[in-house]
Amino acid sequence: MAKPTVAYVCDSCGRRYNQAYGRCPNCKTWDSLREVIEQPEAKPAARKVANAAANSIANALRTEPQRLREVPSGGEERLPVPVEEFSRVLGGGLVPGSITLVSGDPGIGKSTLLTQIAAVMAQTIGRVLYASGEESARQIKMRAERLDLEAEELFLVTETNLETILEHVQSVQPQVLIVDSIQTMYSDDKPSSAGTVTQVRECTARLQLLAKTTGISVFLVGHVTKEGTIAGPRVLEHIVDTVLYLEGDAFQAYRLLRSVKNRFGATSEVGVFEMRDKGMVEVNNPSEAFLAERVVNAAGSAIVVTMEGTRPLLVEVQALASPTVYPNPRRTANGIDFNRLQLLTAVLVRRVGLRLAEQDIFVNVVGGLTVDEPAADLAVATAIASSVWDKPLSADLALIGEVGLSGELRAVNQLTARLREAAKLGFKRCIVPKTMRRSDPTPAGIQAIPARNLAEALAVALPREAKS
């Protein structure tokens, strides 16, 4: 009888090797190879039975080639989800037979959010089966009581064996299956322990087959590594239809549910929730919530209109410039990319003439948000200049624009939607790039002030006679 063999599989790219390396030769990722025990192939008789089962499933899923014009048009039928923020991130509802991966840092609220979603869908859609491999049924019951959740059609099972869960699915016949978490599940078909690359890949593939053949919508909870990426093989994200990240500062009340992959809707959509005693509460107007504690007429504060997917958000950017006695001044960025801050600091020194060589610069995005798009460049640079000159910006002024290395302001996308959101919250003026597209009309109630470069924008936002 052949003995099991040991192989090494890369978590990042999935490449298999016969020996261990400190760095994957394929994707060049360090410490990404994981040991996998591979069983020998089954005997011919057993392989024949397995092939027969696989062929029967393949025949059930078999399709025939057809011309593109013969394919019926129309989107996927969606099941309504009463939680509007969650439905927005999914693309407008829950698609039957879809498989969704929800990931996030430990303690960020993944299980709390999915417990609430399970209870709501059990009341509106139909039966929901919540399979937990990390908590007991009593613990889930205690959370449901704390959240005041009641759902007659919500079923709980505490199990880590995938075959047993599939048996429960057959008996309960749910519309939605929630597996918390995929790293705790194991299949009897694989000899390795739960959480290994082989088990995670096998269990996810089996659940995908369940979703596509039965129409059951499956939610998977996934752990993240210390770098913030989803634990397990990279192929896990390729198997599922939708990947959602629940993110936020552990010391802040707000949580952002961000879509980074969605086969049934737009990516980068964001749903905003607030963590309270009764669980996750929807924030229907995030811009107003993020600006609720804003201190008007404070130096170093600027408002930017950023886009999260198709949703415009008004965010406060704060900057503090403080003299330092050390030869190397500090640059600290919280909520924006550190390299972007270095770039903007260099542009302010070279193109505007600010003396920042003896200043520590601290930049913070209020609310625990992370702003990645370059449209926030103008607000960050203006906030730094406001702090250096100790001159506050006007309370009704917003800023939009990408700053180039020559100090020029570059156009941004969806400018009309950004201006409309700013006008809705009472802002009267907004500095925008002069190269704005002609197809971007200015909404009523707000004045778009064009500026060709950063110096012109600062002249409008911080008048010269007020500088010192």
N, C-alpha and C positions, 0 to 999 in steps of 0.2 A: 504494500500500500504506500503510495507516494506521501511524503511528509509536506507539511505546510512550508511555504517559502516566505522570506521577509523581503519586502520592498519598501521604497521611500517615495512618498508622494508629496509634491509641492502644494501648500495651502493656497498659494496665489494663482498659479497657472494650471495646476492639476497634472503636470508632467510627472511620469513615473521613472524611477531610477533603481538600479540594483544595489547601489551603495550610497552611503550618506555623504553629503557635502555641506559645508558651512554656508555656501551660497548656491542658490539654484542656477545651474548653467544656462537655463532657458530664459527666465525672466529677471535674473540677477538680484533676486530678493534674498536677504540674509535671514538665516534661522527659520526658513519656511518649510523645510522637509520634515515630514512626520512618518514614523515607522508604521507600516501596515503589514499585517499577517494575511497572506493570501492562501486560501485553501486550494488544493489540487482540483482539477476538473472532475465532475461527477462521472461515474461509470456509464457506459453506453446505454444501459437500460434506464438508469435514472435521468440521463441527459435526454433520452427520447421522450420521457414523460414531461420533463420541463419544457422541451421544445414544443410538444403538443399543446401545453397550456399557453405558451407564448404565442403560438400560431393562432389559437382560437381568439385571443385578445386582439391580435393584429388583424384578423379577418373582420372582427366587429368594428374596428376603426378604419378599415380599408376605404379609400376613396378613389374615384376615377378622375383622370385629367379632363378638364373642361376649359373652354375659352373664357377669357376674362369678361367678355360682354355677357356671357351666360351665367356668371355668378350673380346671385340675387343681391341687390344693393340694400343698404340699411344698416344701422348700427346694431350692436349687441343689445339684447333685451336686458334691462337692468332692474334689479330689485331695489325699491326705495329704502334708504337708510334715514331714519328721522333725525339723526345727529348731523346737522348741516355741514359743520366743519369737517367731519370725517368723510361725508359724502363728497365734498368738494375735492379732497385729496385723492379719492378713488376715481374721480372723473365724472361724477354725477350719479353714482349709485353702485350697487354691488352686482357684478356680472356673474351669473350662474356658471359653475364649473371653473371659476378662476382660483388661483392659488396666490396668496399674498403673504409676504414676509415682513414682519414688524420687528424692528431692531432698535436698540438704544442702550444707554449706560445702565448699570445696575441701580435700582431704586429710582429711576426717572419716572416710572408710572406706567410701564407697558401693561402689566397684569391688571392694574386698576382700570385703565382705559378699555382693555378688551373685555373685562368683566361687565363694565357698563354697556358696551356695544352688544355683548352677548344677550344681556337682559332686554335691551331695547329691541333687538332683532327677534328674540323669542316671542315678544308681544305682537310684532307686526308682520314678520315674514313667515315664521313657522318654527319648528323644532331646531334647537341649537344644542350641540354636544360639545362640552368644554372638557378636554382631556389634559390633565395637569400631571407632569412628572416631577414637579418641584414642591408642590404644596398638597396637603391633605384636603379632603372634602370639607372638613370642619374649618380649616383656615379660610377656604374660599367662602364658606357660609358666613363666617365672621366678617369678612370684607363686605359681602353683599348686605349684611345687616347694618354695617356702618354707613354704607352708601344708600341705604333705604331702597334696595332693589328687590323687586318681586316679579317673578316670571314663572308661570306655570309650565311652560314648554322648554325650560332651560334644564338640561341634564348634565350632571357632573360625574366624572370618572377620574380616579387617580391611578394612572397606569403608565409604565414606561415601555412595555412590550408592544411593538407595532401590530403584530398579528392579533393580539387581544383587542386593541383599539379598533381594528378593522371589523372584528366580530361584533363589537358594540355598535359600530356604525350600521351594520346589517340589521341588527335588532331594533335600534332606535329610529333609523331612517331619517336623519336630520337634514335640514336644508343648509345648515352651516356647521362646519367642524373647526374648532379652535384647538391647536396643539401648543402647549406651553411647557417646555420649550423643545425645539427640534434637537438640541444638543443632548437632551436627556433620554431620547428615544433610541431603541435598538431593535434590530430584526434578527430572528433566529436563523435566517439564511446566511448571516455573516458572523464569523467567530469572534471578531474584535469587540471591544467594550464600547459602551455608549459614548458619544462625543468625538470619536475618531473620524478621520476623513471618510473612511469607507462606510461607516454607519450613517453619518449625516447625509452623504450622497445617496445611499441606498434608500433610506427612509423618505427623503424628499422626493426621489423619483417614484416611489410607490404611492405616495400621497398625491403626486401630480397625476398619475394614472387613475387614481380613484376619482379625482376632481373631473377629469376629462371624460371618463366613461359613465359617471353617474350624475353629473351636473351639480354635485355638492360644492359649495364655495368653501375653501380651506384657508384658514389663517394660521401662520406659523410664527412663533415668537423665537427670535434669534439673539444669541449673546453677541457681545462685541469684544474685541481685543483691547489691550491697553493703548493701541494706536487709534482706536475709534472705528476700526473696520469690523465687518461682520466676521465672527469666528467661524472656522470651518473652511472647506474648499471654496475657491472662487466660483466654481461651477454651480454652487448653490444659488447664487444670484441670477445665473443664466437660466436655471430651470423654472423659477417662479415667474409669474406674470407681472407682479407688482412688488416693488421694494419700498418700504416706508421706514423713515428714521424718526424716532421720537427724541427730540433734543431740547436742551435748555440748561440753564445754570441751576445747580442743586440748591443755591441760596435764593433763587428767584421763584416767583409763583407761576410764571408763564412757561408754557411748554409749546414747542412747535412740532407739528407732525408734518414732515417733509417727504414728498414723493421724489425719489431719485430714478425710478424706472416704472413705467406704466404702459402696458401694451394696449390699454383701453382708454387712455386719456393723456393729457399733457403732463410732462415731467416738470419737476421743480415747483409743483403746486404746494401750498402751505396751508395747514389748518392751525389755528391758534386756540389754545386751551389755557385755563387757569386752574392750578391745583388748589383745592379748598378742602375743608373738612369732609364735605360730601362727595369728594372725588373730583374728576375733571369736569370743568364747566366751560361751555363754549364762550369764546370772545367774538361777538359778531362784528364789532368795530375795533379792530386791533390798533389802528392808528390813534384813535382817541384814547385808548387804554395806555399806550406807550408814552403819550404826551401828557397824561393826567397829572403827573408830579413835576412837570417842567417848571423851572424857575425862570420867569420872564426877566429880560434885561440883565442876564448874567453873562459876564465875559467868558469866552471860550465855549459857548454853546451855539450849535447850528442845527438846522432841520434839513434833512435830506428825504427825498421821495424815492424809495427804492422799490424794485419789482421783485416779488416772490412768485414765480410762475406767471400767472395772469393777474395777480392781485397787487395793486400798489399799496405800499405801507409808508407812513410818515414816521421817521425814526430820529431821535435826538442823538447827535454826536457831540461829545464833550472833549475838550482838549485843555491841558494845563501845561504851561511853560514855566519852569522854575529855574532860577540861576543855580549853578553848581560850581563847587570849588575843585572838582576832580577834573583831570585832563581829558577823560573820555566821558562825554555826556551820555546819559541814558536815553534810550528810545523804547517805550513800552506801549504795546498795542493790545487792546482787549476788545474783540469783536470785529477787527479788521486785520488784514494780512500784514505781518510785520514788514515784509519787503516793500509793500505798497507804502507804508508809512515812511520808510527810508527814502523811497523815490520822491514822495511829496515834500519831504523835508529838504532834499537837495534842490528841487525846483524852487522852493520858497527862498532858499539862500541865493541861488544863482540868478533866477529870473526876476525876483521881486526885491531882493536886497535885504531880507531879514537876517539879522545876526543871531544864528542859532547854535554857533559853535560852543557857546558857554551856557547853553540852556538844556535842562532835562525836559524831554517832551513825553507827555502821557496822553494817550487817546483812548476813549472808552465809548462803546455804543450802549446806550441805556437800555435796560430791560433784559440783559443777557442774550441779546440777539447777535448774530454773526452776519455781517454784510460783506458779500464777496464781489459784487459787481462794481466795475470802475465808475459808475455813475455817482458814487459817493465821494469821489476824489475832491470835487470842489468844496463840498461841505467840510471835509476833514481839513483841507488846507485853510479854509476861511476860519474854522474854529481855532486852529493853531495861531493864525495871525491875530485873531480877536483876543486870545489870551496874552500874546506877546505885547500887544498895544494896550491891553486892559480896556478894551472898548467893546461893549456888547452890541450884538446885531439887533435890528428891529424885530419886534415880536411877531410881525406879520410877514416875515421874509423867509422863503424857502430857497434851497439851492439844488441844482441838478447839473451834472456835467462831468465828463472825464477829462483829466488833465494829462497832457502830453509832456514829453521831456523838454520841449521848447517853450512850455508854459501855455500852449494853445488849449482851448476848450474844444472838445470833440463831441459830436452829436451822440445822443443815446436813443434807444428804441422806446416805443410806446410813450412818447412824450405827452400826447394829449390825455391819456389815461392818468398819468402822473399829475398833470396840472389840474385835472378834474377832481382828483382826490384831495389835493391841497386846497382847492377852492371850497370843497365841501366842509373842511374843518376850519374855515375862516381866514385862511392866508390870502393876502391881497396882492402880493408881489412874489415873483419867482425869477431868479437869475438863471438863464439857460444859455447854452452855446449859440453863438450867432449863426453857426452853420446848420441850424435846425432845419429839418426837411419842410418844404413848402406844403406837403400833404398833411402836416401836423397843425390843425387849426387850434387857436387858443380858446379855451372855454370861457364862458361869461363869468364875471366875478373875480377874475384874477388877471394881473398884468404880467406878461412875459417880458423880462428885461434881457435883451441879448447882449452877450459879451464875447469879444473875440479871443481874449486870453485871460490868464489868471490875474494879471495886474488890473485890467479893466473891471473884472468882477469884484476885486477887493476895493477899488475906488468907489463902486456903487454900494457895496455892503458896509464898508467902513470909510466914510468920507475923510478926505485928506486933512481938513482943518481940525479933525478930532484926534488925529494921530499925534503921538508924542515920540 
